[in-house]
Amino acid sequence: MPTVDELEAAARATLPAEVYDFFAGGADGEVTLAANKAAWERVRLRPRAFAGDVPTGTELLGLRLSHPVGVAPMGYQGLLHPEAELATACGAGTAGALSVVSTRSSRSLEEIAAAAPNAPRWFQVYVLRDRRLTAEVVERAAAAGYCALVLTGDTPVLGRKLRDARNGFVIPEEHARGNLSVPRHSDGAMQDPAISFESISWLRGLSGLPVLVKGVLRADDARLCLDAGAAGVIVSNHGGRQLDGAIATAEALPEVVAEVAGAAAVLVDGGVDSATDVQRALALGADAVLVGRPVAWALAVGGADAVAELLSDLAVA
Ligand SMILES: Cc1cc2nc3c(=O)[nH]c(=O)nc-3n(C[C@H](O)[C@H](O)[C@H](O)COP(=O)(O)O)c2cc1C
């Protein structure tokens, strides 16, 4: 049972340095990246006496899950392993964990669904400048059995990643086009900076699926999401890859929980790398927790089996 630090070290030893940096890095001075981890460590638990063996099963927006730990959406997984998101989906499926598949996946959303047909899965949406292209992808996700949409709201423009600039790293096109028929840098395939809360009802109407908003760090935004028809929010700062200096997710979670928990699903991600961190997030009121980079390291080191082992380890209560 390797720790996440051990998995990261092993992945770092096998991946090309610029690929490791692309996954590991954050925006600008990487202050928020570091703050995410530090903030979980500051949360102290108050365990109950005689708590017994607590069952981990949960239900999220009507989906039955073995435990409240899932895979955060991460694009470009072909850089990590030849089976890319297919291996991640299989590993998550084995662990009974939710997977959130990115718009920017290396493999198509249909292939991913077919690789793990019984695994619980949601689809992450970037609203692209070409709305017809966006609508096509969303309709495909609904047809392929994805149970909810995750609308990312913290990426109006891309964060500045200094490691990638120094390495001269550009994402190879063959790992960026699982779902899109047009080049990543073409105008229509770029994320639209002009989206708003109205995109929530647009996506809901297109797909008939519940919509969660990812990238919420404030109670007032969480309320606006619900008022606009969202079924849930994901407290996230994109793993410190977007606005550097943004609040750590463990610090933002309590105000979001106080505002909307009970009325909507509240998930959190960012810097979660142990079963204790998962318990901290649940203790602060999250319904479930997503993990990003730890899954990337597991995938790079050991494919589907390592992903399954990691998710099962994180879920131990
Ligand atoms: C390489 C990489 C690619 C990502 N791609 C996406 C994406 O396509 N869509 C999205 O909403 N978030 C994306 N994220 C952000 C993750 O979903 C998640 O918010 C973040 O990684 C969580 O933090 P953690 O890695 O510390 O667990 C990406 C993160 C990484 C590291």
The ligand as an SDF file (V2000), in Angstrom:
LIG
                    3D

 31 33  0  0  0  0  0  0  0  0999 V2000
   -2.9630   17.7160  -15.5100 C   0  0  0  0  0  0  0  0  0  0  0  0
   -4.2860   18.1860  -14.9980 C   0  0  0  0  0  0  0  0  0  0  0  0
   -5.3290   18.3340  -15.8800 C   0  0  0  0  0  0  0  0  0  0  0  0
   -6.5700   18.8040  -15.4200 C   0  0  0  0  0  0  0  0  0  0  0  0
   -7.5970   18.8940  -16.3190 N   0  0  0  0  0  0  0  0  0  0  0  0
   -8.8020   19.3400  -15.8880 C   0  0  0  0  0  0  0  0  0  0  0  0
   -9.8960   19.3920  -16.7820 C   0  0  0  0  0  0  0  0  0  0  0  0
   -9.7900   19.0260  -17.9580 O   0  0  0  0  0  0  0  0  0  0  0  0
  -11.0740   19.8710  -16.3040 N   0  0  0  0  0  0  0  0  0  0  0  0
  -11.2350   20.2820  -15.0010 C   0  0  0  0  0  0  0  0  0  0  0  0
  -12.3130   20.7080  -14.6090 O   0  0  0  0  0  0  0  0  0  0  0  0
  -10.2050   20.1920  -14.1240 N   0  0  0  0  0  0  0  0  0  0  0  0
   -9.0140   19.7290  -14.5220 C   0  0  0  0  0  0  0  0  0  0  0  0
   -7.9750   19.6200  -13.6240 N   0  0  0  0  0  0  0  0  0  0  0  0
   -8.2130   19.9670  -12.2060 C   0  0  0  0  0  0  0  0  0  0  0  0
   -8.6780   18.7380  -11.4030 C   0  0  0  0  0  0  0  0  0  0  0  0
   -9.9700   18.3460  -11.7670 O   0  0  0  0  0  0  0  0  0  0  0  0
   -8.7220   19.0170   -9.9000 C   0  0  0  0  0  0  0  0  0  0  0  0
   -9.4970   20.1650   -9.6500 O   0  0  0  0  0  0  0  0  0  0  0  0
   -7.3660   19.1780   -9.2460 C   0  0  0  0  0  0  0  0  0  0  0  0
   -6.3440   18.4750   -9.8970 O   0  0  0  0  0  0  0  0  0  0  0  0
   -7.5500   18.6820   -7.8080 C   0  0  0  0  0  0  0  0  0  0  0  0
   -6.4200   18.8050   -7.0840 O   0  0  0  0  0  0  0  0  0  0  0  0
   -5.3690   17.5880   -6.7730 P   0  0  0  0  0  0  0  0  0  0  0  0
   -4.6910   17.3150   -8.0710 O   0  0  0  0  0  0  0  0  0  0  0  0
   -4.5200   18.2790   -5.7860 O   0  0  0  0  0  0  0  0  0  0  0  0
   -6.1160   16.3970   -6.2140 O   0  0  0  0  0  0  0  0  0  0  0  0
   -6.7460   19.1290  -14.0500 C   0  0  0  0  0  0  0  0  0  0  0  0
   -5.6940   18.9480  -13.1590 C   0  0  0  0  0  0  0  0  0  0  0  0
   -4.4800   18.4620  -13.6020 C   0  0  0  0  0  0  0  0  0  0  0  0
   -3.3780   18.2460  -12.5980 C   0  0  0  0  0  0  0  0  0  0  0  0
  1  2  1  0
  2  3  1  0
  2 30  2  0
  3  4  2  0
  4  5  1  0
  4 28  1  0
  5  6  2  0
  6  7  1  0
  6 13  1  0
  7  8  2  0
  7  9  1  0
  9 10  1  0
 10 11  2  0
 10 12  1  0
 12 13  2  0
 13 14  1  0
 14 15  1  0
 14 28  1  0
 15 16  1  0
 16 17  1  0
 16 18  1  0
 18 19  1  0
 18 20  1  0
 20 21  1  0
 20 22  1  0
 22 23  1  0
 23 24  1  0
 24 25  2  0
 24 26  1  0
 24 27  1  0
 28 29  2  0
 29 30  1  0
 30 31  1  0
M  END
$$$$
